[in-house]
Amino acid sequence: MPKVSPFKFLQEVRTEGNKVTWPSRRETAITTAMVFVMVAVASVFFLLADQVMRFVVTIVLGIGG
């Protein structure tokens, strides 16, 4: 493995950092909102799936009232 000086390494890191395309404030806000919406949708889905499975299991085991 070739040895690289710390100065050269930091120089390359800075060069690569300058190539990064950072999202705008608006893009970040929209993406964050989309994440929150998807979390809410997934939460409701898993709540309903859990309730259906609980109902089926109680019926199958005969412990339902």
mmJSON file of the N, C-alpha and C atoms, coordinates in Angstrom:
{"data_MODEL":{"atom_site":{
"group_PDB":["ATOM","ATOM","ATOM","ATOM","ATOM","ATOM","ATOM","ATOM","ATOM","ATOM","ATOM","ATOM","ATOM","ATOM","ATOM","ATOM","ATOM","ATOM","ATOM","ATOM","ATOM","ATOM","ATOM","ATOM","ATOM","ATOM","ATOM","ATOM","ATOM","ATOM","ATOM","ATOM","ATOM","ATOM","ATOM","ATOM","ATOM","ATOM","ATOM","ATOM","ATOM","ATOM","ATOM","ATOM","ATOM","ATOM","ATOM","ATOM","ATOM","ATOM","ATOM","ATOM","ATOM","ATOM","ATOM","ATOM","ATOM","ATOM","ATOM","ATOM","ATOM","ATOM","ATOM","ATOM","ATOM","ATOM","ATOM","ATOM","ATOM","ATOM","ATOM","ATOM","ATOM","ATOM","ATOM","ATOM","ATOM","ATOM","ATOM","ATOM","ATOM","ATOM","ATOM","ATOM","ATOM","ATOM","ATOM","ATOM","ATOM","ATOM","ATOM","ATOM","ATOM","ATOM","ATOM","ATOM","ATOM","ATOM","ATOM","ATOM","ATOM","ATOM","ATOM","ATOM","ATOM","ATOM","ATOM","ATOM","ATOM","ATOM","ATOM","ATOM","ATOM","ATOM","ATOM","ATOM","ATOM","ATOM","ATOM","ATOM","ATOM","ATOM","ATOM","ATOM","ATOM","ATOM","ATOM","ATOM","ATOM","ATOM","ATOM","ATOM","ATOM","ATOM","ATOM","ATOM","ATOM","ATOM","ATOM","ATOM","ATOM","ATOM","ATOM","ATOM","ATOM","ATOM","ATOM","ATOM","ATOM","ATOM","ATOM","ATOM","ATOM","ATOM","ATOM","ATOM","ATOM","ATOM","ATOM","ATOM","ATOM","ATOM","ATOM","ATOM","ATOM","ATOM","ATOM","ATOM","ATOM","ATOM","ATOM","ATOM","ATOM","ATOM","ATOM","ATOM","ATOM","ATOM","ATOM","ATOM","ATOM","ATOM","ATOM","ATOM","ATOM","ATOM","ATOM","ATOM","ATOM","ATOM","ATOM","ATOM","ATOM","ATOM","ATOM"],
"id":[1,2,3,4,5,6,7,8,9,10,11,12,13,14,15,16,17,18,19,20,21,22,23,24,25,26,27,28,29,30,31,32,33,34,35,36,37,38,39,40,41,42,43,44,45,46,47,48,49,50,51,52,53,54,55,56,57,58,59,60,61,62,63,64,65,66,67,68,69,70,71,72,73,74,75,76,77,78,79,80,81,82,83,84,85,86,87,88,89,90,91,92,93,94,95,96,97,98,99,100,101,102,103,104,105,106,107,108,109,110,111,112,113,114,115,116,117,118,119,120,121,122,123,124,125,126,127,128,129,130,131,132,133,134,135,136,137,138,139,140,141,142,143,144,145,146,147,148,149,150,151,152,153,154,155,156,157,158,159,160,161,162,163,164,165,166,167,168,169,170,171,172,173,174,175,176,177,178,179,180,181,182,183,184,185,186,187,188,189,190,191,192,193,194,195],
"type_symbol":["N","C","C","N","C","C","N","C","C","N","C","C","N","C","C","N","C","C","N","C","C","N","C","C","N","C","C","N","C","C","N","C","C","N","C","C","N","C","C","N","C","C","N","C","C","N","C","C","N","C","C","N","C","C","N","C","C","N","C","C","N","C","C","N","C","C","N","C","C","N","C","C","N","C","C","N","C","C","N","C","C","N","C","C","N","C","C","N","C","C","N","C","C","N","C","C","N","C","C","N","C","C","N","C","C","N","C","C","N","C","C","N","C","C","N","C","C","N","C","C","N","C","C","N","C","C","N","C","C","N","C","C","N","C","C","N","C","C","N","C","C","N","C","C","N","C","C","N","C","C","N","C","C","N","C","C","N","C","C","N","C","C","N","C","C","N","C","C","N","C","C","N","C","C","N","C","C","N","C","C","N","C","C","N","C","C","N","C","C","N","C","C","N","C","C"],
"label_atom_id":["N","CA","C","N","CA","C","N","CA","C","N","CA","C","N","CA","C","N","CA","C","N","CA","C","N","CA","C","N","CA","C","N","CA","C","N","CA","C","N","CA","C","N","CA","C","N","CA","C","N","CA","C","N","CA","C","N","CA","C","N","CA","C","N","CA","C","N","CA","C","N","CA","C","N","CA","C","N","CA","C","N","CA","C","N","CA","C","N","CA","C","N","CA","C","N","CA","C","N","CA","C","N","CA","C","N","CA","C","N","CA","C","N","CA","C","N","CA","C","N","CA","C","N","CA","C","N","CA","C","N","CA","C","N","CA","C","N","CA","C","N","CA","C","N","CA","C","N","CA","C","N","CA","C","N","CA","C","N","CA","C","N","CA","C","N","CA","C","N","CA","C","N","CA","C","N","CA","C","N","CA","C","N","CA","C","N","CA","C","N","CA","C","N","CA","C","N","CA","C","N","CA","C","N","CA","C","N","CA","C","N","CA","C","N","CA","C","N","CA","C","N","CA","C","N","CA","C"],
"label_alt_id":[null,null,null,null,null,null,null,null,null,null,null,null,null,null,null,null,null,null,null,null,null,null,null,null,null,null,null,null,null,null,null,null,null,null,null,null,null,null,null,null,null,null,null,null,null,null,null,null,null,null,null,null,null,null,null,null,null,null,null,null,null,null,null,null,null,null,null,null,null,null,null,null,null,null,null,null,null,null,null,null,null,null,null,null,null,null,null,null,null,null,null,null,null,null,null,null,null,null,null,null,null,null,null,null,null,null,null,null,null,null,null,null,null,null,null,null,null,null,null,null,null,null,null,null,null,null,null,null,null,null,null,null,null,null,null,null,null,null,null,null,null,null,null,null,null,null,null,null,null,null,null,null,null,null,null,null,null,null,null,null,null,null,null,null,null,null,null,null,null,null,null,null,null,null,null,null,null,null,null,null,null,null,null,null,null,null,null,null,null,null,null,null,null,null,null],
"label_comp_id":["MET","MET","MET","PRO","PRO","PRO","LYS","LYS","LYS","VAL","VAL","VAL","SER","SER","SER","PRO","PRO","PRO","PHE","PHE","PHE","LYS","LYS","LYS","PHE","PHE","PHE","LEU","LEU","LEU","GLN","GLN","GLN","GLU","GLU","GLU","VAL","VAL","VAL","ARG","ARG","ARG","THR","THR","THR","GLU","GLU","GLU","GLY","GLY","GLY","ASN","ASN","ASN","LYS","LYS","LYS","VAL","VAL","VAL","THR","THR","THR","TRP","TRP","TRP","PRO","PRO","PRO","SER","SER","SER","ARG","ARG","ARG","ARG","ARG","ARG","GLU","GLU","GLU","THR","THR","THR","ALA","ALA","ALA","ILE","ILE","ILE","THR","THR","THR","THR","THR","THR","ALA","ALA","ALA","MET","MET","MET","VAL","VAL","VAL","PHE","PHE","PHE","VAL","VAL","VAL","MET","MET","MET","VAL","VAL","VAL","ALA","ALA","ALA","VAL","VAL","VAL","ALA","ALA","ALA","SER","SER","SER","VAL","VAL","VAL","PHE","PHE","PHE","PHE","PHE","PHE","LEU","LEU","LEU","LEU","LEU","LEU","ALA","ALA","ALA","ASP","ASP","ASP","GLN","GLN","GLN","VAL","VAL","VAL","MET","MET","MET","ARG","ARG","ARG","PHE","PHE","PHE","VAL","VAL","VAL","VAL","VAL","VAL","THR","THR","THR","ILE","ILE","ILE","VAL","VAL","VAL","LEU","LEU","LEU","GLY","GLY","GLY","ILE","ILE","ILE","GLY","GLY","GLY","GLY","GLY","GLY"],
"label_asym_id":["A","A","A","A","A","A","A","A","A","A","A","A","A","A","A","A","A","A","A","A","A","A","A","A","A","A","A","A","A","A","A","A","A","A","A","A","A","A","A","A","A","A","A","A","A","A","A","A","A","A","A","A","A","A","A","A","A","A","A","A","A","A","A","A","A","A","A","A","A","A","A","A","A","A","A","A","A","A","A","A","A","A","A","A","A","A","A","A","A","A","A","A","A","A","A","A","A","A","A","A","A","A","A","A","A","A","A","A","A","A","A","A","A","A","A","A","A","A","A","A","A","A","A","A","A","A","A","A","A","A","A","A","A","A","A","A","A","A","A","A","A","A","A","A","A","A","A","A","A","A","A","A","A","A","A","A","A","A","A","A","A","A","A","A","A","A","A","A","A","A","A","A","A","A","A","A","A","A","A","A","A","A","A","A","A","A","A","A","A","A","A","A","A","A","A"],
"label_entity_id":["1","1","1","1","1","1","1","1","1","1","1","1","1","1","1","1","1","1","1","1","1","1","1","1","1","1","1","1","1","1","1","1","1","1","1","1","1","1","1","1","1","1","1","1","1","1","1","1","1","1","1","1","1","1","1","1","1","1","1","1","1","1","1","1","1","1","1","1","1","1","1","1","1","1","1","1","1","1","1","1","1","1","1","1","1","1","1","1","1","1","1","1","1","1","1","1","1","1","1","1","1","1","1","1","1","1","1","1","1","1","1","1","1","1","1","1","1","1","1","1","1","1","1","1","1","1","1","1","1","1","1","1","1","1","1","1","1","1","1","1","1","1","1","1","1","1","1","1","1","1","1","1","1","1","1","1","1","1","1","1","1","1","1","1","1","1","1","1","1","1","1","1","1","1","1","1","1","1","1","1","1","1","1","1","1","1","1","1","1","1","1","1","1","1","1"],
"label_seq_id":[1,1,1,2,2,2,3,3,3,4,4,4,5,5,5,6,6,6,7,7,7,8,8,8,9,9,9,10,10,10,11,11,11,12,12,12,13,13,13,14,14,14,15,15,15,16,16,16,17,17,17,18,18,18,19,19,19,20,20,20,21,21,21,22,22,22,23,23,23,24,24,24,25,25,25,26,26,26,27,27,27,28,28,28,29,29,29,30,30,30,31,31,31,32,32,32,33,33,33,34,34,34,35,35,35,36,36,36,37,37,37,38,38,38,39,39,39,40,40,40,41,41,41,42,42,42,43,43,43,44,44,44,45,45,45,46,46,46,47,47,47,48,48,48,49,49,49,50,50,50,51,51,51,52,52,52,53,53,53,54,54,54,55,55,55,56,56,56,57,57,57,58,58,58,59,59,59,60,60,60,61,61,61,62,62,62,63,63,63,64,64,64,65,65,65],
"pdbx_PDB_ins_code":[null,null,null,null,null,null,null,null,null,null,null,null,null,null,null,null,null,null,null,null,null,null,null,null,null,null,null,null,null,null,null,null,null,null,null,null,null,null,null,null,null,null,null,null,null,null,null,null,null,null,null,null,null,null,null,null,null,null,null,null,null,null,null,null,null,null,null,null,null,null,null,null,null,null,null,null,null,null,null,null,null,null,null,null,null,null,null,null,null,null,null,null,null,null,null,null,null,null,null,null,null,null,null,null,null,null,null,null,null,null,null,null,null,null,null,null,null,null,null,null,null,null,null,null,null,null,null,null,null,null,null,null,null,null,null,null,null,null,null,null,null,null,null,null,null,null,null,null,null,null,null,null,null,null,null,null,null,null,null,null,null,null,null,null,null,null,null,null,null,null,null,null,null,null,null,null,null,null,null,null,null,null,null,null,null,null,null,null,null,null,null,null,null,null,null],
"Cartn_x":[0.847,0.0,0.89,0.704,1.58,1.292,2.361,2.214,1.862,0.913,0.486,0.676,1.25,1.473,0.145,0.058,-1.191,-1.599,-0.628,-0.952,-1.614,-1.059,-1.636,-3.032,-3.185,-4.489,-5.532,-5.22,-6.16,-6.451,-5.46,-5.648,-6.635,-6.499,-7.409,-8.817,-8.914,-10.23,-10.926,-10.19,-10.769,-11.218,-10.417,-10.767,-12.058,-12.16,-13.37,-14.572,-14.367,-15.454,-16.004,-15.15,-15.597,-16.422,-16.299,-17.06,-18.49,-18.746,-20.063,-21.11,-22.261,-23.379,-24.323,-24.382,-25.202,-26.627,-27.618,-29.01,-29.337,-30.294,-30.714,-31.599,-31.894,-32.761,-34.141,-34.629,-35.958,-35.97,-34.931,-34.848,-34.783,-34.04,-33.935,-35.279,-36.006,-37.314,-38.312,-38.32,-39.244,-38.921,-37.651,-37.249,-37.604,-37.397,-37.744,-39.241,-40.041,-41.498,-41.912,-41.282,-41.606,-41.282,-40.187,-39.822,-40.877,-41.32,-42.338,-43.657,-44.034,-45.273,-45.148,-44.024,-43.842,-43.812,-43.242,-43.24,-44.666,-45.474,-46.87,-47.644,-47.455,-48.146,-47.726,-46.44,-45.956,-46.49,-46.563,-47.083,-48.537,-49.343,-50.756,-50.877,-50.099,-50.144,-49.817,-48.731,-48.336,-49.3,-49.924,-50.95,-52.131,-52.592,-53.718,-53.347,-52.156,-51.725,-51.646,-51.148,-51.049,-52.433,-53.361,-54.71,-55.399,-55.221,-55.818,-55.223,-53.898,-53.261,-53.705,-53.841,-54.309,-55.711,-56.569,-57.948,-57.98,-57.208,-57.177,-56.647,-55.599,-55.022,-55.996,-56.696,-57.651,-58.808,-59.225,-60.287,-59.786,-58.597,-58.046,-57.828,-57.328,-57.065,-58.32,-59.402,-60.657,-60.705,-59.868,-59.883,-60.626,-61.189,-61.966,-63.322,-63.806,-65.072,-66.207],
"Cartn_y":[-1.178,0.0,1.238,2.112,3.292,4.259,4.87,5.831,7.198,7.856,9.184,10.098,11.245,12.164,12.73,13.057,13.631,14.911,15.72,16.955,16.642,15.677,15.307,14.716,13.899,13.305,14.395,15.368,16.453,17.284,17.45,18.19,17.445,16.124,15.329,15.32,15.281,15.324,16.64,17.723,19.039,19.103,18.548,18.528,17.743,16.578,15.768,16.465,17.127,17.86,18.975,19.576,20.64,20.102,18.811,18.202,17.84,17.847,17.449,18.488,18.02,18.909,18.878,19.958,20.019,20.42,19.827,20.181,21.584,22.213,23.538,23.393,24.5,24.48,23.942,24.333,23.879,22.374,21.863,20.417,19.64,20.161,19.505,19.496,20.602,20.682,19.718,19.66,18.762,17.302,16.958,15.585,15.219,16.141,15.893,15.671,16.486,16.33,14.981,14.577,13.278,12.139,12.249,11.216,11.133,12.28,12.277,11.683,11.999,11.447,9.93,9.452,8.014,7.292,7.911,7.316,7.205,8.239,8.202,7.114,7.017,5.991,4.594,4.379,3.077,2.752,3.746,3.521,3.07,3.733,3.358,1.962,1.663,0.342,-0.753,-0.576,-1.61,-1.696,-0.596,-0.637,-1.481,-1.23,-2.004,-3.477,-3.755,-5.136,-5.858,-5.174,-5.767,-6.066,-5.146,-5.36,-6.522,-6.634,-7.744,-9.069,-9.121,-10.357,-10.721,-9.732,-9.988,-10.559,-9.999,-10.474,-11.922,-12.216,-13.567,-14.565,-14.223,-15.128,-15.393,-14.364,-14.594,-15.474,-15.336,-16.201,-17.631,-17.82,-19.166,-19.876,-19.169,-19.79,-19.914,-19.304,-19.416,-18.629,-17.599,-16.795,-15.484,-15.325,-14.119,-14.198,-13.07,-13.018,-13.057],
"Cartn_z":[0.0,0.0,0.0,-0.978,-1.049,0.099,0.576,1.663,1.095,1.76,1.348,2.543,2.31,3.417,3.904,5.189,5.724,4.985,4.588,3.87,2.528,1.799,0.495,0.69,1.741,2.022,2.269,3.112,3.404,2.167,1.325,0.079,-0.828,-0.909,-1.731,-1.149,0.18,0.825,0.504,0.57,0.264,-1.2,-2.101,-3.525,-3.742,-3.107,-3.254,-2.613,-1.497,-0.843,-1.717,-2.496,-3.403,-4.569,-4.862,-5.954,-5.539,-4.248,-3.748,-4.125,-4.582,-4.877,-3.682,-2.946,-1.745,-2.111,-1.44,-1.738,-1.219,-1.877,-1.429,-0.19,0.443,1.622,1.249,0.071,-0.375,-0.616,-1.285,-1.521,-0.209,0.752,2.051,2.765,2.711,3.365,2.719,1.392,0.688,1.014,1.003,1.308,2.746,3.669,5.066,5.215,4.555,4.612,4.033,2.938,2.34,3.296,4.018,4.994,6.091,6.611,7.668,7.168,5.939,5.376,5.234,4.727,4.557,5.907,6.918,8.264,8.779,8.57,9.012,8.275,6.965,6.175,6.635,6.831,7.279,8.672,9.546,10.897,10.857,10.058,9.943,9.343,8.317,7.696,8.709,9.458,10.409,11.589,11.975,13.014,12.539,11.33,10.789,10.604,10.08,9.894,11.233,12.253,13.582,14.158,13.966,14.49,13.785,12.468,11.713,12.186,12.34,12.791,14.211,15.084,16.449,16.421,15.597,15.491,14.991,13.945,13.377,14.406,15.116,16.1,17.237,17.705,18.785,18.322,17.084,16.547,16.425,15.87,15.661,17.001,17.976,19.279,20.139,19.72,20.454,21.734,21.848,23.062,22.854,21.668,21.377,22.027,22.481,23.199,22.284],
"occupancy":[1.0,1.0,1.0,1.0,1.0,1.0,1.0,1.0,1.0,1.0,1.0,1.0,1.0,1.0,1.0,1.0,1.0,1.0,1.0,1.0,1.0,1.0,1.0,1.0,1.0,1.0,1.0,1.0,1.0,1.0,1.0,1.0,1.0,1.0,1.0,1.0,1.0,1.0,1.0,1.0,1.0,1.0,1.0,1.0,1.0,1.0,1.0,1.0,1.0,1.0,1.0,1.0,1.0,1.0,1.0,1.0,1.0,1.0,1.0,1.0,1.0,1.0,1.0,1.0,1.0,1.0,1.0,1.0,1.0,1.0,1.0,1.0,1.0,1.0,1.0,1.0,1.0,1.0,1.0,1.0,1.0,1.0,1.0,1.0,1.0,1.0,1.0,1.0,1.0,1.0,1.0,1.0,1.0,1.0,1.0,1.0,1.0,1.0,1.0,1.0,1.0,1.0,1.0,1.0,1.0,1.0,1.0,1.0,1.0,1.0,1.0,1.0,1.0,1.0,1.0,1.0,1.0,1.0,1.0,1.0,1.0,1.0,1.0,1.0,1.0,1.0,1.0,1.0,1.0,1.0,1.0,1.0,1.0,1.0,1.0,1.0,1.0,1.0,1.0,1.0,1.0,1.0,1.0,1.0,1.0,1.0,1.0,1.0,1.0,1.0,1.0,1.0,1.0,1.0,1.0,1.0,1.0,1.0,1.0,1.0,1.0,1.0,1.0,1.0,1.0,1.0,1.0,1.0,1.0,1.0,1.0,1.0,1.0,1.0,1.0,1.0,1.0,1.0,1.0,1.0,1.0,1.0,1.0,1.0,1.0,1.0,1.0,1.0,1.0,1.0,1.0,1.0,1.0,1.0,1.0],
"B_iso_or_equiv":[0.0,0.0,0.0,0.0,0.0,0.0,0.0,0.0,0.0,0.0,0.0,0.0,0.0,0.0,0.0,0.0,0.0,0.0,0.0,0.0,0.0,0.0,0.0,0.0,0.0,0.0,0.0,0.0,0.0,0.0,0.0,0.0,0.0,0.0,0.0,0.0,0.0,0.0,0.0,0.0,0.0,0.0,0.0,0.0,0.0,0.0,0.0,0.0,0.0,0.0,0.0,0.0,0.0,0.0,0.0,0.0,0.0,0.0,0.0,0.0,0.0,0.0,0.0,0.0,0.0,0.0,0.0,0.0,0.0,0.0,0.0,0.0,0.0,0.0,0.0,0.0,0.0,0.0,0.0,0.0,0.0,0.0,0.0,0.0,0.0,0.0,0.0,0.0,0.0,0.0,0.0,0.0,0.0,0.0,0.0,0.0,0.0,0.0,0.0,0.0,0.0,0.0,0.0,0.0,0.0,0.0,0.0,0.0,0.0,0.0,0.0,0.0,0.0,0.0,0.0,0.0,0.0,0.0,0.0,0.0,0.0,0.0,0.0,0.0,0.0,0.0,0.0,0.0,0.0,0.0,0.0,0.0,0.0,0.0,0.0,0.0,0.0,0.0,0.0,0.0,0.0,0.0,0.0,0.0,0.0,0.0,0.0,0.0,0.0,0.0,0.0,0.0,0.0,0.0,0.0,0.0,0.0,0.0,0.0,0.0,0.0,0.0,0.0,0.0,0.0,0.0,0.0,0.0,0.0,0.0,0.0,0.0,0.0,0.0,0.0,0.0,0.0,0.0,0.0,0.0,0.0,0.0,0.0,0.0,0.0,0.0,0.0,0.0,0.0,0.0,0.0,0.0,0.0,0.0,0.0],
"pdbx_formal_charge":[null,null,null,null,null,null,null,null,null,null,null,null,null,null,null,null,null,null,null,null,null,null,null,null,null,null,null,null,null,null,null,null,null,null,null,null,null,null,null,null,null,null,null,null,null,null,null,null,null,null,null,null,null,null,null,null,null,null,null,null,null,null,null,null,null,null,null,null,null,null,null,null,null,null,null,null,null,null,null,null,null,null,null,null,null,null,null,null,null,null,null,null,null,null,null,null,null,null,null,null,null,null,null,null,null,null,null,null,null,null,null,null,null,null,null,null,null,null,null,null,null,null,null,null,null,null,null,null,null,null,null,null,null,null,null,null,null,null,null,null,null,null,null,null,null,null,null,null,null,null,null,null,null,null,null,null,null,null,null,null,null,null,null,null,null,null,null,null,null,null,null,null,null,null,null,null,null,null,null,null,null,null,null,null,null,null,null,null,null,null,null,null,null,null,null],
"auth_seq_id":[1,1,1,2,2,2,3,3,3,4,4,4,5,5,5,6,6,6,7,7,7,8,8,8,9,9,9,10,10,10,11,11,11,12,12,12,13,13,13,14,14,14,15,15,15,16,16,16,17,17,17,18,18,18,19,19,19,20,20,20,21,21,21,22,22,22,23,23,23,24,24,24,25,25,25,26,26,26,27,27,27,28,28,28,29,29,29,30,30,30,31,31,31,32,32,32,33,33,33,34,34,34,35,35,35,36,36,36,37,37,37,38,38,38,39,39,39,40,40,40,41,41,41,42,42,42,43,43,43,44,44,44,45,45,45,46,46,46,47,47,47,48,48,48,49,49,49,50,50,50,51,51,51,52,52,52,53,53,53,54,54,54,55,55,55,56,56,56,57,57,57,58,58,58,59,59,59,60,60,60,61,61,61,62,62,62,63,63,63,64,64,64,65,65,65],
"auth_comp_id":["MET","MET","MET","PRO","PRO","PRO","LYS","LYS","LYS","VAL","VAL","VAL","SER","SER","SER","PRO","PRO","PRO","PHE","PHE","PHE","LYS","LYS","LYS","PHE","PHE","PHE","LEU","LEU","LEU","GLN","GLN","GLN","GLU","GLU","GLU","VAL","VAL","VAL","ARG","ARG","ARG","THR","THR","THR","GLU","GLU","GLU","GLY","GLY","GLY","ASN","ASN","ASN","LYS","LYS","LYS","VAL","VAL","VAL","THR","THR","THR","TRP","TRP","TRP","PRO","PRO","PRO","SER","SER","SER","ARG","ARG","ARG","ARG","ARG","ARG","GLU","GLU","GLU","THR","THR","THR","ALA","ALA","ALA","ILE","ILE","ILE","THR","THR","THR","THR","THR","THR","ALA","ALA","ALA","MET","MET","MET","VAL","VAL","VAL","PHE","PHE","PHE","VAL","VAL","VAL","MET","MET","MET","VAL","VAL","VAL","ALA","ALA","ALA","VAL","VAL","VAL","ALA","ALA","ALA","SER","SER","SER","VAL","VAL","VAL","PHE","PHE","PHE","PHE","PHE","PHE","LEU","LEU","LEU","LEU","LEU","LEU","ALA","ALA","ALA","ASP","ASP","ASP","GLN","GLN","GLN","VAL","VAL","VAL","MET","MET","MET","ARG","ARG","ARG","PHE","PHE","PHE","VAL","VAL","VAL","VAL","VAL","VAL","THR","THR","THR","ILE","ILE","ILE","VAL","VAL","VAL","LEU","LEU","LEU","GLY","GLY","GLY","ILE","ILE","ILE","GLY","GLY","GLY","GLY","GLY","GLY"],
"auth_asym_id":["A","A","A","A","A","A","A","A","A","A","A","A","A","A","A","A","A","A","A","A","A","A","A","A","A","A","A","A","A","A","A","A","A","A","A","A","A","A","A","A","A","A","A","A","A","A","A","A","A","A","A","A","A","A","A","A","A","A","A","A","A","A","A","A","A","A","A","A","A","A","A","A","A","A","A","A","A","A","A","A","A","A","A","A","A","A","A","A","A","A","A","A","A","A","A","A","A","A","A","A","A","A","A","A","A","A","A","A","A","A","A","A","A","A","A","A","A","A","A","A","A","A","A","A","A","A","A","A","A","A","A","A","A","A","A","A","A","A","A","A","A","A","A","A","A","A","A","A","A","A","A","A","A","A","A","A","A","A","A","A","A","A","A","A","A","A","A","A","A","A","A","A","A","A","A","A","A","A","A","A","A","A","A","A","A","A","A","A","A","A","A","A","A","A","A"],
"auth_atom_id":["N","CA","C","N","CA","C","N","CA","C","N","CA","C","N","CA","C","N","CA","C","N","CA","C","N","CA","C","N","CA","C","N","CA","C","N","CA","C","N","CA","C","N","CA","C","N","CA","C","N","CA","C","N","CA","C","N","CA","C","N","CA","C","N","CA","C","N","CA","C","N","CA","C","N","CA","C","N","CA","C","N","CA","C","N","CA","C","N","CA","C","N","CA","C","N","CA","C","N","CA","C","N","CA","C","N","CA","C","N","CA","C","N","CA","C","N","CA","C","N","CA","C","N","CA","C","N","CA","C","N","CA","C","N","CA","C","N","CA","C","N","CA","C","N","CA","C","N","CA","C","N","CA","C","N","CA","C","N","CA","C","N","CA","C","N","CA","C","N","CA","C","N","CA","C","N","CA","C","N","CA","C","N","CA","C","N","CA","C","N","CA","C","N","CA","C","N","CA","C","N","CA","C","N","CA","C","N","CA","C","N","CA","C","N","CA","C","N","CA","C","N","CA","C","N","CA","C"],
"pdbx_PDB_model_num":[1,1,1,1,1,1,1,1,1,1,1,1,1,1,1,1,1,1,1,1,1,1,1,1,1,1,1,1,1,1,1,1,1,1,1,1,1,1,1,1,1,1,1,1,1,1,1,1,1,1,1,1,1,1,1,1,1,1,1,1,1,1,1,1,1,1,1,1,1,1,1,1,1,1,1,1,1,1,1,1,1,1,1,1,1,1,1,1,1,1,1,1,1,1,1,1,1,1,1,1,1,1,1,1,1,1,1,1,1,1,1,1,1,1,1,1,1,1,1,1,1,1,1,1,1,1,1,1,1,1,1,1,1,1,1,1,1,1,1,1,1,1,1,1,1,1,1,1,1,1,1,1,1,1,1,1,1,1,1,1,1,1,1,1,1,1,1,1,1,1,1,1,1,1,1,1,1,1,1,1,1,1,1,1,1,1,1,1,1,1,1,1,1,1,1]
}}}
